[in-house]
Amino acid sequence: MSRVRDAFDLSGKVAVVTGAGSGLGRSSAELLAEAGAAVVCGDLLADSSETTAAGIVAAGGVALGVAADVSDRDAHAHLVEQAINLGGHVDIWVNSAGVMHDAKILDLPEDDLDDLITVNLKGTLFGCQAAGRAMIETGGGSIINMASAAMLVPSPDVGGYAMTKAAVVQLSRIMALETGKLGIRVNVVAPGYVPTKMASRYFLNEDGTENPELKELVLGAIAKAAPLRRVGNVDDVGFAVLYLASPASSYVTGQILSPNGGVAMH
Ligand SMILES: NC(=O)c1ccc[n+]([C@@H]2O[C@H](COP(=O)([O-])OP(=O)(O)OC[C@H]3O[C@@H](n4cnc5c(N)ncnc54)[C@H](O)[C@@H]3O)[C@@H](O)[C@H]2O)c1
């Protein structure tokens, strides 16, 4: 018997991860699978979700790639169905799908604002609702919502994005309050900067290709600003998700876990 192994063992559990086709969602899906969970990998991009699932299966895990647009409520019902087909219940749900638009508050276009609210906020809310309803059936589970250090540190040009992430935090706390008695835990991971597809926007050429010199400059400046003197990687965030998904965190709800190198402290 190992208390540590048992505390992080997800054998027999079924997880759903949205935005699992890339970045933090992909790492979360992979680590949950490595801990023993069967994982439904949802993403707007069917190919990407299938690539993540195929990687998990090739490594000996159980996974299914599913095309799912989080802004569509029915897509969440479909993810629940797929999870139940895969393992009979829903125990873990990670809302990682997200989008970002850059603009100063004075210039924020309404279309961008609508997209941010639709994907980051409504997409997370719909996920929480679908997960919560499914988890009631089996006596509980763990929901993990992806926010960002941007909700804590006011940064220029990401105001619309930061607003939606602040709302995700409050949504999570209130849901934690309302569903704790049902055995449902709801927590937030608020990462600092990790160079994923979304976050590569700061070092792209006009044609969308990466600019290596600019990349070095940008990542160097971000690393210098962090007390731990480096940028994050996808597993820094994936392990935070794994902790909040696992029995090791069974007394933790309504909290924000911040793998951010120390750039924001709360
Ligand atoms: N990378 C960072 O520095 C960072 C920091 C803090 C928070 N975050 C948050 O982490 C989450 C994951 O971001 P990432 O860095 O992995 O970005 P990413 O671009 O690598 O991955 C995001 C994934 O979400 C998917 N997606 C977008 N819209 C969707 C929709 N409507 N329905 C379903 N899937 C959709 C994309 O196809 C993509 O696969 C986001 O919520 C983001 O806001 C990222």
The ligand as an ORCA input file, in Angstrom:
! r2SCAN-3c Opt
* xyz 0 1
  N      -0.781     29.557    -22.494
  C      -0.884     30.467    -21.557
  O       0.051     31.260    -21.328
  C      -2.117     30.528    -20.704
  C      -2.018     31.246    -19.497
  C      -3.139     31.336    -18.699
  C      -4.311     30.713    -19.062
  N      -4.397     30.024    -20.241
  C      -5.668     29.376    -20.544
  O      -5.453     28.002    -20.719
  C      -6.437     27.453    -21.598
  C      -5.740     26.662    -22.678
  O      -4.962     27.538    -23.465
  P      -3.647     27.050    -24.219
  O      -2.557     27.960    -23.839
  O      -3.504     25.595    -24.061
  O      -4.053     27.451    -25.724
  P      -4.077     26.581    -27.057
  O      -4.425     27.551    -28.113
  O      -2.803     25.817    -27.185
  O      -5.272     25.563    -26.799
  C      -6.604     25.987    -26.754
  C      -7.463     24.897    -27.360
  O      -8.830     25.302    -27.216
  C      -9.491     24.979    -28.419
  N     -10.688     25.798    -28.571
  C     -10.771     27.113    -28.920
  N     -12.057     27.478    -29.016
  C     -12.794     26.381    -28.720
  C     -14.182     26.114    -28.682
  N     -15.094     27.052    -28.968
  N     -14.583     24.866    -28.337
  C     -13.688     23.901    -28.072
  N     -12.366     24.080    -28.123
  C     -11.931     25.315    -28.450
  C      -8.476     25.219    -29.515
  O      -8.815     24.538    -30.711
  C      -7.198     24.716    -28.867
  O      -6.977     23.348    -29.152
  C      -7.235     28.646    -22.121
  O      -8.436     28.727    -21.389
  C      -6.332     29.822    -21.827
  O      -7.065     31.006    -21.660
  C      -3.304     29.917    -21.063
*
